[in-house]
Amino acid sequence: MGLSRNENEDKYGVKLILQSFEGRHAILAFEDKEAGTIKWPIHKLPNELKEGDKVTIKIQDNEEEYQMKRRLLEELVN
């Protein structure tokens, strides 16, 4: 899972707004206010982010691991 600015968004991203900083965590609020907030480690955020900035969390697979698993699976099947 990665965190990035709202650049190159796709339909699998979760849109959030950097609400505040609390200790070592950032409080990220969902755009749908009823969904609440989550804590995210500040050290995993881009340095230039500030309160009010929009971010997107994307879930993605590691392409190298995927290809390795695919090759192993193909070897087992064949």
Phi, psi and omega in degrees: 000137180233166178233132180212169174294171183285038177263146178053043179295155170223177186290353181261005180272151176253119183275133181223164176235132178290107185276313182194174174246135177226105182063237181266009182238152171258143176261117181253126181256137175292149177298326173279102188303335179288342182282344176092207184225166172225156174264141180225134179300129181301323183293349177260009177260151171299141185300329187278357181291144177224166181305136181096345179290147177268141178225163176229130173263130179239138174262123181217152180269149175286117185301319180296316179296320179300313181296321179296314179297322179296315179298316179298317179296318179297321178296320179293321182287323182272000000 
